[in-house]
Amino acid sequence: MPSNIKIRIGDITTAIEWKSGRSDLDPPPAYQPFIFDSRADIHLELHLGASPIELGQKFFDSPPIWRLYRNGASSIIYIFEQYPDLRRLLVLPHQFKGAELYFAAPGGQFNDPFFGPTMELLMINYLARGYGVILHACGIDYYGKGMLFSGESGAGKSTLANLWNQEAGVAVLSDDRTLVRQVNGQLRMYGTPWHGEAKFGSPGGIKLEKIFFLRHGRKNAIQQLSGAESVLKLLQCSFPPHWDAACMEYTMEFFEKLATRISCHELLFEPDNRVIDLIKRHAETTSGII
């Protein structure tokens, strides 16, 4: 097995390399489609043993999985602090192109950067520095139309992913975590390896055209949302960087851009194919096909 590998998510490449002489990087199946050799945007160095950087002051707590500390210009994310065999520290410089991951249990069987939320936390912090956001959303490529179906856990993202997967001309990019960013002036959405129950995760990307916020209902209906309503729902369905004022400012500005440039709706639905027919009619009518 190699000691280094490159993973590309949302057209952002992370080069991962062991610095301790180990050579056992073996990405799980969800990451395999994202292996791609291109110029690295982020460098992640892996180390066995304790970090030489002290934790500093605690800034944010997401129990029981991770806590964020600050020491000078560096952020230190302590992951699985309560589980001795899983403990790891992700060290992020303030303006980072690189990061370091320290496994506190050198002989542990879980000394794997792909285990747990490490890679997602790395990407969330990188994106918040002006590169995009990750949304709780099912992402669909419907005949070249990028549509997001966003909602919190239990809203129906995996259900919709499975329903869409039965349709011709559809590629399901993600059933739970979808990355959204602006590339060359175009707002685009991308699949990620952080899938939900339906286990859809594709490295593909497409121009984003519509966002639907999910709500269970007794009938299928689509309602237009105002810009302010859309920003609030985007905030509720995202991973906002509350621990960093500048990153939070960028994230809110990006949500305002999405709400201004992308058609946003609330989707009330029952979990059967009739809702897919409704969305198709809506997409075709509003794009001038009918």
C-alpha positions in Angstrom: 0.0 0.0 0.0 1.3 3.5 -0.7 2.5 6.0 1.9 0.9 8.9 0.0 -2.3 9.5 -2.0 -4.3 12.3 -3.5 -8.1 12.7 -3.0 -10.1 15.2 -5.1 -13.4 16.5 -3.8 -15.2 19.4 -5.4 -12.2 20.1 -7.7 -10.1 20.5 -4.5 -7.2 18.1 -4.2 -5.8 17.0 -0.9 -2.4 15.3 -0.9 -2.1 12.9 2.1 1.3 11.5 3.2 2.7 9.6 6.1 5.7 11.3 7.6 6.7 8.4 10.0 7.9 5.8 7.4 4.6 4.0 7.3 3.1 2.9 4.0 -0.4 1.8 4.6 -2.8 4.4 3.1 -5.8 2.4 2.0 -8.9 4.6 1.4 -12.3 2.8 2.1 -14.7 2.1 -0.8 -16.5 5.5 -0.4 -13.2 7.3 -1.2 -12.0 5.2 -4.0 -13.8 7.1 -6.8 -12.2 10.3 -5.5 -8.6 9.2 -5.9 -7.2 11.6 -8.5 -3.6 12.7 -9.3 -3.6 16.4 -9.7 -1.9 19.5 -8.3 -2.5 19.6 -4.5 -4.5 22.5 -3.0 -4.1 21.1 0.6 -1.2 19.0 2.0 -2.1 16.7 5.0 0.9 15.2 6.8 0.3 12.2 9.1 2.2 11.5 12.3 2.2 8.9 15.0 2.4 10.1 18.5 1.5 13.3 20.4 1.4 16.7 18.8 4.3 19.0 19.8 1.8 21.9 19.8 -0.1 22.5 23.0 -3.9 22.7 22.8 -4.3 26.2 24.0 -7.7 27.7 24.7 -10.9 25.8 23.9 -13.0 27.7 21.3 -15.8 25.4 20.2 -17.2 22.1 21.4 -19.1 19.5 19.4 -19.4 16.7 21.9 -18.7 13.8 22.0 -16.8 13.8 18.7 -14.6 16.8 18.5 -13.4 20.0 20.2 -11.6 23.0 18.7 -8.8 24.8 20.5 -6.7 27.8 19.5 -2.9 28.2 20.1 -1.7 31.4 18.6 -2.5 31.4 14.9 -3.2 27.7 14.8 -6.4 25.8 15.3 -6.2 22.3 16.9 -9.2 20.0 16.5 -9.1 17.2 19.1 -11.1 14.3 17.6 -12.4 11.4 19.7 -10.9 12.9 22.8 -12.9 10.5 25.1 -11.8 7.4 23.2 -8.1 6.5 23.9 -7.7 4.2 20.9 -9.2 6.7 18.5 -7.7 10.0 19.6 -6.2 12.3 17.0 -5.3 16.0 16.7 -5.8 17.9 13.4 -3.6 21.0 13.4 -4.6 23.8 11.0 -2.5 26.9 10.5 -4.6 30.1 10.3 -4.1 30.5 6.5 -3.5 26.9 5.6 -2.5 25.2 2.5 -1.2 22.4 4.7 -2.3 20.6 7.8 -1.0 17.9 10.2 -2.8 15.0 11.8 -1.3 13.3 14.9 -2.5 9.9 16.1 -2.2 9.8 19.9 -2.2 6.0 20.0 0.7 5.0 17.8 -0.1 1.3 17.9 -3.8 1.7 17.4 -5.8 -0.1 14.7 -7.7 3.1 13.8 -4.7 5.2 12.8 -6.4 6.0 9.5 -7.2 9.6 8.3 -10.4 8.3 6.6 -11.9 7.0 9.8 -14.3 9.3 11.5 -14.9 13.0 10.6 -11.2 14.1 10.0 -11.4 14.6 6.2 -14.7 16.3 6.4 -13.5 18.7 9.1 -10.4 19.5 7.1 -12.6 20.3 4.1 -15.1 22.4 6.1 -12.3 24.6 7.5 -10.7 25.0 4.1 -13.9 25.9 2.3 -14.8 28.5 5.0 -11.7 30.5 4.0 -13.4 31.6 0.8 -13.9 28.4 -1.3 -17.4 27.2 -0.6 -19.6 25.3 1.7 -20.9 21.8 2.5 -24.6 21.3 2.8 -26.8 18.6 4.3 -28.3 17.8 0.9 -29.0 15.2 -1.8 -27.5 16.4 -5.1 -29.0 15.3 -8.4 -27.8 15.8 -12.0 -31.1 15.6 -14.0 -30.3 15.8 -17.7 -27.6 18.4 -17.0 -29.6 20.3 -14.4 -28.1 20.5 -10.9 -30.7 20.2 -8.2 -30.2 20.2 -4.4 -32.6 18.7 -2.0 -31.6 20.0 1.4 -32.7 19.2 4.9 -31.5 18.0 8.3 -31.3 14.3 9.4 -34.6 12.5 8.7 -35.9 15.1 6.2 -36.0 12.6 3.4 -32.7 13.0 1.5 -31.9 9.3 1.2 -35.5 8.6 0.2 -35.4 11.1 -2.6 -31.9 9.8 -3.7 -33.4 6.3 -4.0 -36.4 7.6 -5.9 -34.3 9.6 -8.3 -32.0 6.7 -8.9 -34.8 4.8 -10.6 -35.2 7.6 -13.2 -33.5 7.7 -16.6 -31.1 10.6 -17.3 -30.3 11.0 -13.6 -27.0 10.8 -11.7 -27.2 10.9 -7.9 -24.1 12.8 -6.8 -24.7 12.6 -3.1 -27.5 11.5 -0.7 -26.3 13.5 2.4 -23.4 15.9 2.0 -23.0 18.0 -1.1 -20.3 20.6 -1.7 -21.2 23.9 -3.3 -18.7 26.5 -4.5 -18.2 29.2 -7.2 -15.8 28.2 -10.0 -15.0 30.7 -12.7 -18.1 32.7 -11.8 -20.4 29.7 -11.9 -22.1 28.2 -8.9 -21.5 24.5 -8.9 -22.4 21.5 -6.8 -20.3 18.3 -6.3 -20.8 14.9 -4.7 -18.7 13.9 -1.7 -17.6 10.6 -0.1 -19.6 11.4 3.0 -22.8 9.6 2.1 -25.9 8.8 4.0 -28.1 5.7 4.4 -28.5 5.4 0.6 -24.7 5.4 0.1 -24.5 7.6 -2.9 -21.3 9.5 -3.4 -19.9 10.6 -6.8 -17.0 12.8 -7.6 -19.1 14.4 -10.4 -20.0 18.1 -10.5 -22.7 20.1 -12.3 -23.9 23.7 -12.4 -26.4 24.4 -9.6 -29.8 25.6 -10.9 -32.3 24.9 -8.1 -32.5 24.3 -4.3 -35.4 22.6 -2.6 -35.7 22.6 1.2 -37.4 19.4 2.3 -40.4 19.1 4.6 -42.7 16.0 5.0 -46.3 16.8 4.1 -49.6 15.2 3.4 -49.4 16.2 -0.2 -46.7 17.1 -2.7 -46.2 20.8 -3.2 -43.5 23.3 -4.2 -43.5 26.8 -2.7 -41.2 29.7 -3.7 -39.1 31.1 -0.9 -37.9 34.6 -0.3 -34.2 35.4 -0.2 -34.2 35.9 3.6 -36.1 32.6 4.1 -33.6 30.8 1.9 -30.5 32.2 3.7 -32.0 31.0 7.0 -32.7 27.5 5.7 -29.2 27.3 4.2 -27.7 28.2 7.5 -29.8 25.5 9.2 -28.7 22.8 6.7 -25.0 23.6 6.7 -21.9 23.3 8.8 -21.2 27.0 9.6 -17.8 27.8 11.1 -19.1 29.5 14.3 -15.6 29.4 15.7 -14.2 31.9 13.2 -15.7 35.4 12.7 -14.0 36.0 9.3 -15.0 32.5 8.0 -18.6 33.0 9.3 -18.8 36.3 7.5 -17.7 34.7 4.2 -20.2 31.8 4.7 -23.2 34.2 5.2 -22.1 36.2 2.2 -22.0 33.0 0.2 -25.5 32.0 1.4 -26.8 35.4 0.3 -25.2 34.9 -3.1 -26.9 31.4 -3.4 -30.3 32.8 -2.3 -30.0 35.7 -4.9 -28.7 33.7 -7.9 -30.4 30.3 -7.4 -34.1 29.5 -7.4 -35.0 28.3 -3.9 -38.2 26.5 -2.9 -39.7 24.6 -0.1 -40.7 21.0 -1.1 -43.5 19.3 0.8 -43.6 15.7 -0.2 -44.9 12.2 0.3 -42.2 9.5 -0.2 -43.3 8.0 -3.6 -42.7 8.6 -7.3 -45.4 11.2 -7.6 -43.1 13.8 -6.0 -40.5 13.1 -8.7 -43.1 13.7 -11.4 -44.0 17.0 -9.7 -40.3 18.1 -9.6 -39.8 17.2 -13.2 -42.8 19.3 -14.3 -41.6 22.2 -12.2 -38.1 22.0 -13.7 -39.3 21.8 -17.2 -41.9 24.6 -16.8 -39.5 27.0 -15.1 -36.7 26.4 -17.6 -39.0 27.0 -20.6 -39.0 23.4 -21.9 -42.8 23.2 -21.8 
